[in-house]
């Protein structure tokens, strides 16, 4: 049996067509059904390459007990943020106003007319069931509290919608103060800003680069040098196939969430290209070139347009899904692909060890030689052979929403 999502065009929605949840796609039919039953809407927003979306789907949406509660208490709506970024943006503003943070999967409870009154991101099954029962209790017995939440959230979302460009250009004093705030958040050891989980923050880097080019500063230059070298040396960068994963779960950029998003490639290729050209650093131009090559090879539709993302997870030989399996290696797997001496050199170059750095396997990286990306000929030959061998593995899912 399949649900209403079976006929949708979105890869993410079709991933949920076999759920026991009686999903609706976004549309008037869902709101009319919620009005008819006088129950809230449970809105779940995600995308096909999202690892934690898969986790919540497996724990909750594929689970008969959880699905039965969802079906009895709510009208359930699935949205693909790659297909409907407008809907995602509205309710992400609400979740951030409620919780101070956002992310995917995004879980939001709405009135039958679409106003949000509670939300969050990933919920494990026990917490999710408790939450659904609490929401229903509030809906039945504490409607005034829900009305107050709706009013506060709509006001917060309305303020966000009213934000517009300033009438005047930003003055130098404001730019200097902004640079100081960004520098104060800089991680001087590993680059980037703040702690784990760590996102590339390309807009911050682009801003710092522009300030440095306008008025050169050793302090600003260090932010660029440390960040760009560290990000491209860790496992967040794909040292075999080019391109970046979405973010790192640690502060060292070693272990990523392995989904590779089109928009991240665009932003990261731009900062590496600009920095490489303006500061005369060939190693950053190499990273930019390899990232662009990844997009043209892996995310380019043969008839034009670009695909949205590659999944974090892939299947093993037994058909079980594992995060990062496609991208990680053991020394034995390397030796199976290469001549003995070349395999030994490749393992040393890419940091592939018996102990591994991710669930007993190794994410290729250059953390032991930060910023040294220019591969000698024999390592380049090994990289290409390993890349060819990796292409024979079961590939991560492709989100074929086009941009």
Secondary structure, 3 states (H helix, E strand, C coil): CCCHHHHCCCHHHHHCCCCCCCCEECCHHHHHHHHHHCCCEEEEEECCCCHHHHHHHHHHHCCHHHHHHHHHHCEEEEEECCCCHHHHHHHHHHHHHHHCCCCCCEEEEECCCCCEEEEECCCCHHHHHHHHHHHHHHHHHCHHHHHHHHHHHHHHHHHHHHCCCCCCCCCHHHHHHHHHHHHHCECCCCCCECCCCEECCHHHHHHHHHHHHHCCCHHHHHHHHHHHHHHHHCCCECCCCCCECCEECCCCCCCEECCEEHHHHHHHHHHHHHHHHHHCCHHHHHHHHHHHHHHHHHCECCCCCEEEEECCEEECCCCCEEECHHHEECHHHHHHHCCHHHHHHHHHHHCCCCCCCECCEEECCCHHHCCCCCCCHHHHHHHHHHHHHHCCCCCCCEEEEEC
